[in-house]
Amino acid sequence: MTYVCMKCGKEFNELPPDMTCTYCGYKIIMKKSPPIARKVKAE
Ligand SMILES: [Zn+2]
């Protein structure tokens, strides 16, 4: 799972301690969904 800081945009492989960005100190870290290539059949 990848997490991304909502302020500086740095990405983390794990949720930082206290959900605080270790780069800028911002406290809103969001999960970043990995790009999933979904094939949708249109029938
Ligand atoms: Zn940050």
mmCIF file of the protein (N, C-alpha, C, O) and its ligand, coordinates in Angstrom:
data_MODEL
# 
_entry.id   MODEL 
# 
loop_
_entity.id 
_entity.type 
_entity.pdbx_number_of_molecules 
1 polymer     1 
2 non-polymer 1 
# 
_entity_poly.entity_id                      1 
_entity_poly.type                           'polypeptide(L)' 
_entity_poly.nstd_linkage                   no 
_entity_poly.nstd_monomer                   no 
_entity_poly.pdbx_seq_one_letter_code       MTYVCMKCGKEFNELPPDMTCTYCGYKIIMKKSPPIARKVKAE 
_entity_poly.pdbx_seq_one_letter_code_can   MTYVCMKCGKEFNELPPDMTCTYCGYKIIMKKSPPIARKVKAE 
_entity_poly.pdbx_strand_id                 A 
# 
loop_
_entity_poly_seq.entity_id 
_entity_poly_seq.num 
_entity_poly_seq.mon_id 
_entity_poly_seq.hetero 
1 1  MET n 
1 2  THR n 
1 3  TYR n 
1 4  VAL n 
1 5  CYS n 
1 6  MET n 
1 7  LYS n 
1 8  CYS n 
1 9  GLY n 
1 10 LYS n 
1 11 GLU n 
1 12 PHE n 
1 13 ASN n 
1 14 GLU n 
1 15 LEU n 
1 16 PRO n 
1 17 PRO n 
1 18 ASP n 
1 19 MET n 
1 20 THR n 
1 21 CYS n 
1 22 THR n 
1 23 TYR n 
1 24 CYS n 
1 25 GLY n 
1 26 TYR n 
1 27 LYS n 
1 28 ILE n 
1 29 ILE n 
1 30 MET n 
1 31 LYS n 
1 32 LYS n 
1 33 SER n 
1 34 PRO n 
1 35 PRO n 
1 36 ILE n 
1 37 ALA n 
1 38 ARG n 
1 39 LYS n 
1 40 VAL n 
1 41 LYS n 
1 42 ALA n 
1 43 GLU n 
# 
loop_
_struct_asym.id 
_struct_asym.entity_id 
A 1 
B 2 
# 
loop_
_chem_comp.id 
_chem_comp.type 
_chem_comp.mon_nstd_flag 
ALA 'L-peptide linking' y 
ARG 'L-peptide linking' y 
ASN 'L-peptide linking' y 
ASP 'L-peptide linking' y 
CYS 'L-peptide linking' y 
GLU 'L-peptide linking' y 
GLY 'peptide linking'   y 
ILE 'L-peptide linking' y 
LEU 'L-peptide linking' y 
LYS 'L-peptide linking' y 
MET 'L-peptide linking' y 
PHE 'L-peptide linking' y 
PRO 'L-peptide linking' y 
SER 'L-peptide linking' y 
THR 'L-peptide linking' y 
TYR 'L-peptide linking' y 
VAL 'L-peptide linking' y 
ZN  non-polymer         . 
# 
_pdbx_entity_nonpoly.entity_id   2 
_pdbx_entity_nonpoly.name        ? 
_pdbx_entity_nonpoly.comp_id     ZN 
# 
_pdbx_nonpoly_scheme.asym_id         B 
_pdbx_nonpoly_scheme.entity_id       2 
_pdbx_nonpoly_scheme.mon_id          ZN 
_pdbx_nonpoly_scheme.ndb_seq_num     1 
_pdbx_nonpoly_scheme.pdb_seq_num     101 
_pdbx_nonpoly_scheme.auth_seq_num    101 
_pdbx_nonpoly_scheme.pdb_mon_id      ZN 
_pdbx_nonpoly_scheme.auth_mon_id     ZN 
_pdbx_nonpoly_scheme.pdb_strand_id   A 
_pdbx_nonpoly_scheme.pdb_ins_code    . 
# 
loop_
_atom_site.group_PDB 
_atom_site.id 
_atom_site.type_symbol 
_atom_site.label_atom_id 
_atom_site.label_alt_id 
_atom_site.label_comp_id 
_atom_site.label_asym_id 
_atom_site.label_entity_id 
_atom_site.label_seq_id 
_atom_site.pdbx_PDB_ins_code 
_atom_site.Cartn_x 
_atom_site.Cartn_y 
_atom_site.Cartn_z 
_atom_site.occupancy 
_atom_site.B_iso_or_equiv 
_atom_site.pdbx_formal_charge 
_atom_site.auth_seq_id 
_atom_site.auth_comp_id 
_atom_site.auth_asym_id 
_atom_site.auth_atom_id 
_atom_site.pdbx_PDB_model_num 
ATOM   1   N  N  . MET A 1 1  ? 0.847   -1.201 0.000   1.00 0.00 ? 1   MET A N  1 
ATOM   2   C  CA . MET A 1 1  ? 0.000   0.000  0.000   1.00 0.00 ? 1   MET A CA 1 
ATOM   3   C  C  . MET A 1 1  ? 0.879   1.245  0.000   1.00 0.00 ? 1   MET A C  1 
ATOM   4   O  O  . MET A 1 1  ? 1.860   1.325  0.739   1.00 0.00 ? 1   MET A O  1 
ATOM   5   N  N  . THR A 1 2  ? 0.529   2.184  -0.808  1.00 0.00 ? 2   THR A N  1 
ATOM   6   C  CA . THR A 1 2  ? 1.280   3.428  -0.866  1.00 0.00 ? 2   THR A CA 1 
ATOM   7   C  C  . THR A 1 2  ? 0.451   4.555  -0.252  1.00 0.00 ? 2   THR A C  1 
ATOM   8   O  O  . THR A 1 2  ? -0.755  4.655  -0.476  1.00 0.00 ? 2   THR A O  1 
ATOM   9   N  N  . TYR A 1 3  ? 1.120   5.390  0.518   1.00 0.00 ? 3   TYR A N  1 
ATOM   10  C  CA . TYR A 1 3  ? 0.458   6.542  1.116   1.00 0.00 ? 3   TYR A CA 1 
ATOM   11  C  C  . TYR A 1 3  ? 1.097   7.797  0.577   1.00 0.00 ? 3   TYR A C  1 
ATOM   12  O  O  . TYR A 1 3  ? 2.283   7.809  0.247   1.00 0.00 ? 3   TYR A O  1 
ATOM   13  N  N  . VAL A 1 4  ? 0.320   8.841  0.488   1.00 0.00 ? 4   VAL A N  1 
ATOM   14  C  CA . VAL A 1 4  ? 0.848   10.074 -0.052  1.00 0.00 ? 4   VAL A CA 1 
ATOM   15  C  C  . VAL A 1 4  ? 0.444   11.247 0.841   1.00 0.00 ? 4   VAL A C  1 
ATOM   16  O  O  . VAL A 1 4  ? -0.696  11.330 1.299   1.00 0.00 ? 4   VAL A O  1 
ATOM   17  N  N  . CYS A 1 5  ? 1.390   12.147 1.080   1.00 0.00 ? 5   CYS A N  1 
ATOM   18  C  CA . CYS A 1 5  ? 1.117   13.352 1.865   1.00 0.00 ? 5   CYS A CA 1 
ATOM   19  C  C  . CYS A 1 5  ? 0.272   14.306 1.026   1.00 0.00 ? 5   CYS A C  1 
ATOM   20  O  O  . CYS A 1 5  ? 0.565   14.550 -0.144  1.00 0.00 ? 5   CYS A O  1 
ATOM   21  N  N  . MET A 1 6  ? -0.770  14.835 1.636   1.00 0.00 ? 6   MET A N  1 
ATOM   22  C  CA . MET A 1 6  ? -1.671  15.715 0.902   1.00 0.00 ? 6   MET A CA 1 
ATOM   23  C  C  . MET A 1 6  ? -1.077  17.105 0.697   1.00 0.00 ? 6   MET A C  1 
ATOM   24  O  O  . MET A 1 6  ? -1.597  17.891 -0.095  1.00 0.00 ? 6   MET A O  1 
ATOM   25  N  N  . LYS A 1 7  ? -0.004  17.410 1.397   1.00 0.00 ? 7   LYS A N  1 
ATOM   26  C  CA . LYS A 1 7  ? 0.568   18.745 1.262   1.00 0.00 ? 7   LYS A CA 1 
ATOM   27  C  C  . LYS A 1 7  ? 1.747   18.763 0.293   1.00 0.00 ? 7   LYS A C  1 
ATOM   28  O  O  . LYS A 1 7  ? 1.759   19.515 -0.681  1.00 0.00 ? 7   LYS A O  1 
ATOM   29  N  N  . CYS A 1 8  ? 2.744   17.912 0.582   1.00 0.00 ? 8   CYS A N  1 
ATOM   30  C  CA . CYS A 1 8  ? 3.955   17.978 -0.234  1.00 0.00 ? 8   CYS A CA 1 
ATOM   31  C  C  . CYS A 1 8  ? 3.988   16.890 -1.297  1.00 0.00 ? 8   CYS A C  1 
ATOM   32  O  O  . CYS A 1 8  ? 4.817   16.931 -2.207  1.00 0.00 ? 8   CYS A O  1 
ATOM   33  N  N  . GLY A 1 9  ? 3.099   15.927 -1.186  1.00 0.00 ? 9   GLY A N  1 
ATOM   34  C  CA . GLY A 1 9  ? 3.003   14.913 -2.216  1.00 0.00 ? 9   GLY A CA 1 
ATOM   35  C  C  . GLY A 1 9  ? 4.027   13.800 -2.119  1.00 0.00 ? 9   GLY A C  1 
ATOM   36  O  O  . GLY A 1 9  ? 4.143   12.973 -3.024  1.00 0.00 ? 9   GLY A O  1 
ATOM   37  N  N  . LYS A 1 10 ? 4.777   13.778 -1.014  1.00 0.00 ? 10  LYS A N  1 
ATOM   38  C  CA . LYS A 1 10 ? 5.735   12.689 -0.840  1.00 0.00 ? 10  LYS A CA 1 
ATOM   39  C  C  . LYS A 1 10 ? 4.993   11.382 -0.622  1.00 0.00 ? 10  LYS A C  1 
ATOM   40  O  O  . LYS A 1 10 ? 3.908   11.349 -0.043  1.00 0.00 ? 10  LYS A O  1 
ATOM   41  N  N  . GLU A 1 11 ? 5.602   10.313 -1.098  1.00 0.00 ? 11  GLU A N  1 
ATOM   42  C  CA . GLU A 1 11 ? 4.941   9.022  -0.991  1.00 0.00 ? 11  GLU A CA 1 
ATOM   43  C  C  . GLU A 1 11 ? 5.660   8.141  0.006   1.00 0.00 ? 11  GLU A C  1 
ATOM   44  O  O  . GLU A 1 11 ? 6.882   8.201  0.144   1.00 0.00 ? 11  GLU A O  1 
ATOM   45  N  N  . PHE A 1 12 ? 4.882   7.317  0.705   1.00 0.00 ? 12  PHE A N  1 
ATOM   46  C  CA . PHE A 1 12 ? 5.426   6.415  1.706   1.00 0.00 ? 12  PHE A CA 1 
ATOM   47  C  C  . PHE A 1 12 ? 4.949   5.007  1.409   1.00 0.00 ? 12  PHE A C  1 
ATOM   48  O  O  . PHE A 1 12 ? 3.807   4.798  0.999   1.00 0.00 ? 12  PHE A O  1 
ATOM   49  N  N  . ASN A 1 13 ? 5.831   4.048  1.620   1.00 0.00 ? 13  ASN A N  1 
ATOM   50  C  CA . ASN A 1 13 ? 5.422   2.661  1.449   1.00 0.00 ? 13  ASN A CA 1 
ATOM   51  C  C  . ASN A 1 13 ? 4.634   2.176  2.655   1.00 0.00 ? 13  ASN A C  1 
ATOM   52  O  O  . ASN A 1 13 ? 3.824   1.255  2.555   1.00 0.00 ? 13  ASN A O  1 
ATOM   53  N  N  . GLU A 1 14 ? 4.882   2.808  3.797   1.00 0.00 ? 14  GLU A N  1 
ATOM   54  C  CA . GLU A 1 14 ? 4.140   2.469  5.001   1.00 0.00 ? 14  GLU A CA 1 
ATOM   55  C  C  . GLU A 1 14 ? 3.617   3.749  5.617   1.00 0.00 ? 14  GLU A C  1 
ATOM   56  O  O  . GLU A 1 14 ? 4.174   4.828  5.416   1.00 0.00 ? 14  GLU A O  1 
ATOM   57  N  N  . LEU A 1 15 ? 2.551   3.613  6.362   1.00 0.00 ? 15  LEU A N  1 
ATOM   58  C  CA . LEU A 1 15 ? 1.987   4.778  7.030   1.00 0.00 ? 15  LEU A CA 1 
ATOM   59  C  C  . LEU A 1 15 ? 2.991   5.314  8.050   1.00 0.00 ? 15  LEU A C  1 
ATOM   60  O  O  . LEU A 1 15 ? 3.436   4.569  8.924   1.00 0.00 ? 15  LEU A O  1 
ATOM   61  N  N  . PRO A 1 16 ? 3.347   6.572  7.954   1.00 0.00 ? 16  PRO A N  1 
ATOM   62  C  CA . PRO A 1 16 ? 4.328   7.130  8.891   1.00 0.00 ? 16  PRO A CA 1 
ATOM   63  C  C  . PRO A 1 16 ? 3.768   7.127  10.310  1.00 0.00 ? 16  PRO A C  1 
ATOM   64  O  O  . PRO A 1 16 ? 2.551   7.135  10.496  1.00 0.00 ? 16  PRO A O  1 
ATOM   65  N  N  . PRO A 1 17 ? 4.648   7.117  11.312  1.00 0.00 ? 17  PRO A N  1 
ATOM   66  C  CA . PRO A 1 17 ? 4.200   7.163  12.704  1.00 0.00 ? 17  PRO A CA 1 
ATOM   67  C  C  . PRO A 1 17 ? 3.316   8.382  12.948  1.00 0.00 ? 17  PRO A C  1 
ATOM   68  O  O  . PRO A 1 17 ? 3.625   9.477  12.479  1.00 0.00 ? 17  PRO A O  1 
ATOM   69  N  N  . ASP A 1 18 ? 2.237   8.201  13.666  1.00 0.00 ? 18  ASP A N  1 
ATOM   70  C  CA . ASP A 1 18 ? 1.298   9.284  13.993  1.00 0.00 ? 18  ASP A CA 1 
ATOM   71  C  C  . ASP A 1 18 ? 0.648   9.888  12.750  1.00 0.00 ? 18  ASP A C  1 
ATOM   72  O  O  . ASP A 1 18 ? 0.059   10.968 12.808  1.00 0.00 ? 18  ASP A O  1 
ATOM   73  N  N  . MET A 1 19 ? 0.760   9.189  11.639  1.00 0.00 ? 19  MET A N  1 
ATOM   74  C  CA . MET A 1 19 ? 0.186   9.687  10.382  1.00 0.00 ? 19  MET A CA 1 
ATOM   75  C  C  . MET A 1 19 ? 0.688   11.088 10.052  1.00 0.00 ? 19  MET A C  1 
ATOM   76  O  O  . MET A 1 19 ? -0.043  11.909 9.499   1.00 0.00 ? 19  MET A O  1 
ATOM   77  N  N  . THR A 1 20 ? 1.925   11.343 10.394  1.00 0.00 ? 20  THR A N  1 
ATOM   78  C  CA . THR A 1 20 ? 2.491   12.655 10.121  1.00 0.00 ? 20  THR A CA 1 
ATOM   79  C  C  . THR A 1 20 ? 3.573   12.529 9.070   1.00 0.00 ? 20  THR A C  1 
ATOM   80  O  O  . THR A 1 20 ? 4.434   11.654 9.159   1.00 0.00 ? 20  THR A O  1 
ATOM   81  N  N  . CYS A 1 21 ? 3.533   13.390 8.085   1.00 0.00 ? 21  CYS A N  1 
ATOM   82  C  CA . CYS A 1 21 ? 4.527   13.377 7.027   1.00 0.00 ? 21  CYS A CA 1 
ATOM   83  C  C  . CYS A 1 21 ? 5.902   13.641 7.623   1.00 0.00 ? 21  CYS A C  1 
ATOM   84  O  O  . CYS A 1 21 ? 6.096   14.605 8.362   1.00 0.00 ? 21  CYS A O  1 
ATOM   85  N  N  . THR A 1 22 ? 6.842   12.781 7.296   1.00 0.00 ? 22  THR A N  1 
ATOM   86  C  CA . THR A 1 22 ? 8.186   12.947 7.855   1.00 0.00 ? 22  THR A CA 1 
ATOM   87  C  C  . THR A 1 22 ? 8.971   14.025 7.115   1.00 0.00 ? 22  THR A C  1 
ATOM   88  O  O  . THR A 1 22 ? 10.072  14.391 7.526   1.00 0.00 ? 22  THR A O  1 
ATOM   89  N  N  . TYR A 1 23 ? 8.412   14.523 6.042   1.00 0.00 ? 23  TYR A N  1 
ATOM   90  C  CA . TYR A 1 23 ? 9.111   15.556 5.271   1.00 0.00 ? 23  TYR A CA 1 
ATOM   91  C  C  . TYR A 1 23 ? 8.645   16.954 5.667   1.00 0.00 ? 23  TYR A C  1 
ATOM   92  O  O  . TYR A 1 23 ? 9.466   17.841 5.905   1.00 0.00 ? 23  TYR A O  1 
ATOM   93  N  N  . CYS A 1 24 ? 7.321   17.154 5.738   1.00 0.00 ? 24  CYS A N  1 
ATOM   94  C  CA . CYS A 1 24 ? 6.816   18.505 5.983   1.00 0.00 ? 24  CYS A CA 1 
ATOM   95  C  C  . CYS A 1 24 ? 6.013   18.605 7.276   1.00 0.00 ? 24  CYS A C  1 
ATOM   96  O  O  . CYS A 1 24 ? 5.659   19.704 7.703   1.00 0.00 ? 24  CYS A O  1 
ATOM   97  N  N  . GLY A 1 25 ? 5.725   17.466 7.899   1.00 0.00 ? 25  GLY A N  1 
ATOM   98  C  CA . GLY A 1 25 ? 5.011   17.511 9.170   1.00 0.00 ? 25  GLY A CA 1 
ATOM   99  C  C  . GLY A 1 25 ? 3.503   17.594 9.047   1.00 0.00 ? 25  GLY A C  1 
ATOM   100 O  O  . GLY A 1 25 ? 2.798   17.697 10.050  1.00 0.00 ? 25  GLY A O  1 
ATOM   101 N  N  . TYR A 1 26 ? 3.013   17.550 7.831   1.00 0.00 ? 26  TYR A N  1 
ATOM   102 C  CA . TYR A 1 26 ? 1.563   17.599 7.612   1.00 0.00 ? 26  TYR A CA 1 
ATOM   103 C  C  . TYR A 1 26 ? 0.916   16.327 8.118   1.00 0.00 ? 26  TYR A C  1 
ATOM   104 O  O  . TYR A 1 26 ? 1.505   15.247 8.062   1.00 0.00 ? 26  TYR A O  1 
ATOM   105 N  N  . LYS A 1 27 ? -0.298  16.467 8.611   1.00 0.00 ? 27  LYS A N  1 
ATOM   106 C  CA . LYS A 1 27 ? -0.915  15.329 9.298   1.00 0.00 ? 27  LYS A CA 1 
ATOM   107 C  C  . LYS A 1 27 ? -2.019  14.663 8.501   1.00 0.00 ? 27  LYS A C  1 
ATOM   108 O  O  . LYS A 1 27 ? -2.803  13.884 9.043   1.00 0.00 ? 27  LYS A O  1 
ATOM   109 N  N  . ILE A 1 28 ? -2.075  14.960 7.251   1.00 0.00 ? 28  ILE A N  1 
ATOM   110 C  CA . ILE A 1 28 ? -3.084  14.275 6.443   1.00 0.00 ? 28  ILE A CA 1 
ATOM   111 C  C  . ILE A 1 28 ? -2.379  13.426 5.400   1.00 0.00 ? 28  ILE A C  1 
ATOM   112 O  O  . ILE A 1 28 ? -1.847  13.923 4.407   1.00 0.00 ? 28  ILE A O  1 
ATOM   113 N  N  . ILE A 1 29 ? -2.397  12.144 5.660   1.00 0.00 ? 29  ILE A N  1 
ATOM   114 C  CA . ILE A 1 29 ? -1.788  11.180 4.751   1.00 0.00 ? 29  ILE A CA 1 
ATOM   115 C  C  . ILE A 1 29 ? -2.908  10.318 4.174   1.00 0.00 ? 29  ILE A C  1 
ATOM   116 O  O  . ILE A 1 29 ? -3.719  9.752  4.906   1.00 0.00 ? 29  ILE A O  1 
ATOM   117 N  N  . MET A 1 30 ? -2.932  10.237 2.883   1.00 0.00 ? 30  MET A N  1 
ATOM   118 C  CA . MET A 1 30 ? -3.999  9.475  2.248   1.00 0.00 ? 30  MET A CA 1 
ATOM   119 C  C  . MET A 1 30 ? -3.438  8.219  1.602   1.00 0.00 ? 30  MET A C  1 
ATOM   120 O  O  . MET A 1 30 ? -2.286  8.173  1.169   1.00 0.00 ? 30  MET A O  1 
ATOM   121 N  N  . LYS A 1 31 ? -4.283  7.213  1.552   1.00 0.00 ? 31  LYS A N  1 
ATOM   122 C  CA . LYS A 1 31 ? -3.896  6.019  0.812   1.00 0.00 ? 31  LYS A CA 1 
ATOM   123 C  C  . LYS A 1 31 ? -3.902  6.346  -0.671  1.00 0.00 ? 31  LYS A C  1 
ATOM   124 O  O  . LYS A 1 31 ? -4.796  7.023  -1.181  1.00 0.00 ? 31  LYS A O  1 
ATOM   125 N  N  . LYS A 1 32 ? -2.902  5.856  -1.329  1.00 0.00 ? 32  LYS A N  1 
ATOM   126 C  CA . LYS A 1 32 ? -2.868  6.034  -2.771  1.00 0.00 ? 32  LYS A CA 1 
ATOM   127 C  C  . LYS A 1 32 ? -3.149  4.696  -3.419  1.00 0.00 ? 32  LYS A C  1 
ATOM   128 O  O  . LYS A 1 32 ? -2.390  3.739  -3.262  1.00 0.00 ? 32  LYS A O  1 
ATOM   129 N  N  . SER A 1 33 ? -4.235  4.645  -4.138  1.00 0.00 ? 33  SER A N  1 
ATOM   130 C  CA . SER A 1 33 ? -4.565  3.373  -4.759  1.00 0.00 ? 33  SER A CA 1 
ATOM   131 C  C  . SER A 1 33 ? -3.641  3.141  -5.938  1.00 0.00 ? 33  SER A C  1 
ATOM   132 O  O  . SER A 1 33 ? -3.439  4.022  -6.773  1.00 0.00 ? 33  SER A O  1 
ATOM   133 N  N  . PRO A 1 34 ? -3.094  1.960  -5.991  1.00 0.00 ? 34  PRO A N  1 
ATOM   134 C  CA . PRO A 1 34 ? -2.218  1.636  -7.109  1.00 0.00 ? 34  PRO A CA 1 
ATOM   135 C  C  . PRO A 1 34 ? -3.002  1.626  -8.410  1.00 0.00 ? 34  PRO A C  1 
ATOM   136 O  O  . PRO A 1 34 ? -4.182  1.277  -8.440  1.00 0.00 ? 34  PRO A O  1 
ATOM   137 N  N  . PRO A 1 35 ? -2.343  2.005  -9.456  1.00 0.00 ? 35  PRO A N  1 
ATOM   138 C  CA . PRO A 1 35 ? -3.043  1.988  -10.748 1.00 0.00 ? 35  PRO A CA 1 
ATOM   139 C  C  . PRO A 1 35 ? -3.364  0.567  -11.159 1.00 0.00 ? 35  PRO A C  1 
ATOM   140 O  O  . PRO A 1 35 ? -2.474  -0.247 -11.405 1.00 0.00 ? 35  PRO A O  1 
ATOM   141 N  N  . ILE A 1 36 ? -4.621  0.294  -11.227 1.00 0.00 ? 36  ILE A N  1 
ATOM   142 C  CA . ILE A 1 36 ? -5.033  -1.058 -11.603 1.00 0.00 ? 36  ILE A CA 1 
ATOM   143 C  C  . ILE A 1 36 ? -5.614  -1.020 -13.008 1.00 0.00 ? 36  ILE A C  1 
ATOM   144 O  O  . ILE A 1 36 ? -6.583  -0.317 -13.295 1.00 0.00 ? 36  ILE A O  1 
ATOM   145 N  N  . ALA A 1 37 ? -5.000  -1.785 -13.846 1.00 0.00 ? 37  ALA A N  1 
ATOM   146 C  CA . ALA A 1 37 ? -5.497  -1.845 -15.216 1.00 0.00 ? 37  ALA A CA 1 
ATOM   147 C  C  . ALA A 1 37 ? -6.600  -2.889 -15.278 1.00 0.00 ? 37  ALA A C  1 
ATOM   148 O  O  . ALA A 1 37 ? -6.361  -4.094 -15.202 1.00 0.00 ? 37  ALA A O  1 
ATOM   149 N  N  . ARG A 1 38 ? -7.772  -2.398 -15.415 1.00 0.00 ? 38  ARG A N  1 
ATOM   150 C  CA . ARG A 1 38 ? -8.905  -3.322 -15.462 1.00 0.00 ? 38  ARG A CA 1 
ATOM   151 C  C  . ARG A 1 38 ? -9.437  -3.411 -16.889 1.00 0.00 ? 38  ARG A C  1 
ATOM   152 O  O  . ARG A 1 38 ? -9.716  -2.415 -17.557 1.00 0.00 ? 38  ARG A O  1 
ATOM   153 N  N  . LYS A 1 39 ? -9.552  -4.612 -17.294 1.00 0.00 ? 39  LYS A N  1 
ATOM   154 C  CA . LYS A 1 39 ? -10.123 -4.782 -18.613 1.00 0.00 ? 39  LYS A CA 1 
ATOM   155 C  C  . LYS A 1 39 ? -11.624 -4.952 -18.487 1.00 0.00 ? 39  LYS A C  1 
ATOM   156 O  O  . LYS A 1 39 ? -12.119 -5.848 -17.802 1.00 0.00 ? 39  LYS A O  1 
ATOM   157 N  N  . VAL A 1 40 ? -12.305 -4.098 -19.144 1.00 0.00 ? 40  VAL A N  1 
ATOM   158 C  CA . VAL A 1 40 ? -13.767 -4.178 -19.093 1.00 0.00 ? 40  VAL A CA 1 
ATOM   159 C  C  . VAL A 1 40 ? -14.285 -4.631 -20.445 1.00 0.00 ? 40  VAL A C  1 
ATOM   160 O  O  . VAL A 1 40 ? -14.032 -4.028 -21.488 1.00 0.00 ? 40  VAL A O  1 
ATOM   161 N  N  . LYS A 1 41 ? -14.987 -5.675 -20.370 1.00 0.00 ? 41  LYS A N  1 
ATOM   162 C  CA . LYS A 1 41 ? -15.567 -6.176 -21.611 1.00 0.00 ? 41  LYS A CA 1 
ATOM   163 C  C  . LYS A 1 41 ? -16.835 -5.426 -21.935 1.00 0.00 ? 41  LYS A C  1 
ATOM   164 O  O  . LYS A 1 41 ? -17.766 -5.375 -21.131 1.00 0.00 ? 41  LYS A O  1 
ATOM   165 N  N  . ALA A 1 42 ? -16.865 -4.864 -23.081 1.00 0.00 ? 42  ALA A N  1 
ATOM   166 C  CA . ALA A 1 42 ? -18.082 -4.209 -23.528 1.00 0.00 ? 42  ALA A CA 1 
ATOM   167 C  C  . ALA A 1 42 ? -18.799 -5.114 -24.508 1.00 0.00 ? 42  ALA A C  1 
ATOM   168 O  O  . ALA A 1 42 ? -18.397 -5.279 -25.660 1.00 0.00 ? 42  ALA A O  1 
ATOM   169 N  N  . GLU A 1 43 ? -19.838 -5.672 -24.021 1.00 0.00 ? 43  GLU A N  1 
ATOM   170 C  CA . GLU A 1 43 ? -20.557 -6.579 -24.894 1.00 0.00 ? 43  GLU A CA 1 
ATOM   171 C  C  . GLU A 1 43 ? -21.983 -6.119 -25.109 1.00 0.00 ? 43  GLU A C  1 
ATOM   172 O  O  . GLU A 1 43 ? -22.741 -6.772 -25.826 1.00 0.00 ? 43  GLU A O  1 
HETATM 173 ZN ZN . ZN  B 2 .  ? 4.397   16.178 3.441   1.00 0.00 2 101 ZN  A ZN 1 
# 
